[in-house]
């Protein structure tokens, strides 16, 4: 079974294709393990797209991870859907997934 993780590095208006890609991958039978939001990408947790990411998590069990340093920069706190973790989680995604696809 093919697995992948996503790295989202820019604000929601610049990286809307990331969510569409994740949904399409899931419908094709690809397991999307993690989405790591880095830099301005953490703003996805605030935008109206946050609800869509939460829906993807509920549907596919995807882990939604905010970079701890980026979350601190934008004063974001973890919630029940978006975890706050360090860059080690991004490294782990690279080791455990078949591919890491970057947006932004």
C-alpha positions as CSV (number, residue, x, y, z in Angstrom):
1,X,0.0,0.0,0.0
2,X,1.4,3.4,-1.0
3,X,1.7,6.0,1.7
4,X,2.5,9.7,1.5
5,X,2.8,12.8,3.7
6,X,2.4,16.4,2.8
7,X,4.4,19.5,3.7
8,X,2.4,22.7,3.4
9,X,4.7,25.8,3.6
10,X,2.6,28.7,2.6
11,X,-0.6,30.5,3.4
12,X,-4.0,28.9,2.5
13,X,-4.6,31.2,-0.6
14,X,-1.3,29.9,-2.1
15,X,-1.6,26.2,-1.2
16,X,-5.3,25.4,-1.8
17,X,-4.2,22.5,-4.2
18,X,-2.7,20.7,-1.2
19,X,-6.1,19.8,0.2
20,X,-7.4,18.8,-3.2
21,X,-4.3,16.6,-3.7
22,X,-4.8,14.9,-0.3
23,X,-8.5,14.2,-1.0
24,X,-7.7,12.8,-4.5
25,X,-4.9,10.6,-3.1
26,X,-7.2,9.2,-0.5
27,X,-9.9,8.4,-3.1
28,X,-7.3,6.6,-5.1
29,X,-6.4,4.3,-2.2
30,X,-3.2,6.1,-1.1
31,X,-2.8,6.4,2.6
32,X,-2.1,10.0,3.6
33,X,-0.3,9.6,6.9
34,X,0.5,13.2,7.9
35,X,0.2,16.8,6.8
36,X,3.0,19.0,8.3
37,X,2.2,22.7,8.2
38,X,5.4,24.8,8.3
39,X,5.9,28.6,8.2
40,X,2.9,30.4,7.0
41,X,1.3,27.0,6.3
42,X,0.2,26.9,10.0
43,X,-2.4,29.5,9.0
44,X,-4.4,26.7,7.5
45,X,-5.5,26.0,11.1
46,X,-7.2,29.4,11.2
47,X,-8.6,29.7,7.7
48,X,-12.0,28.4,6.6
49,X,-10.0,25.6,5.1
50,X,-9.4,24.3,8.7
51,X,-12.8,22.7,8.6
52,X,-12.0,20.9,5.4
53,X,-8.7,19.7,6.9
54,X,-10.6,18.5,9.9
55,X,-13.1,16.6,7.7
56,X,-10.2,14.9,5.9
57,X,-8.8,13.9,9.3
58,X,-12.1,12.4,10.3
59,X,-12.5,10.6,6.9
60,X,-9.0,9.3,6.4
61,X,-7.3,9.5,9.8
62,X,-4.6,11.9,8.7
63,X,-2.5,13.5,11.4
64,X,-2.5,17.3,11.1
65,X,0.7,18.7,12.5
66,X,1.7,22.3,13.1
67,X,5.4,23.1,13.3
68,X,6.0,24.2,16.9
69,X,8.2,27.2,16.0
70,X,5.8,28.4,13.3
71,X,2.8,27.9,15.6
72,X,4.6,30.0,18.3
73,X,5.4,32.7,15.7
74,X,1.7,33.0,14.8
75,X,0.5,32.5,18.4
76,X,-1.4,29.3,17.6
77,X,-2.2,26.7,20.2
78,X,-2.9,23.0,19.6
79,X,-6.4,21.8,19.5
80,X,-8.1,18.4,19.2
81,X,-7.4,18.2,15.5
82,X,-4.2,20.1,14.9
83,X,-1.2,18.9,16.9
84,X,1.9,21.0,17.6
85,X,5.2,19.1,17.1
86,X,8.8,19.8,16.2
87,X,10.7,19.3,12.9
88,X,11.4,15.7,14.0
89,X,7.9,14.9,12.9
90,X,8.7,16.1,9.4
91,X,11.8,13.9,9.4
92,X,9.7,11.0,10.6
93,X,7.3,11.6,7.7
94,X,10.2,11.4,5.3
95,X,11.3,8.1,6.8
96,X,7.9,6.4,7.2
97,X,6.1,7.5,4.0
98,X,6.9,6.4,0.5
99,X,6.8,10.1,-0.6
100,X,6.6,13.5,0.9
101,X,4.9,16.0,-1.4
102,X,5.6,19.7,-0.7
103,X,3.3,22.6,-1.4
104,X,4.3,26.3,-1.2
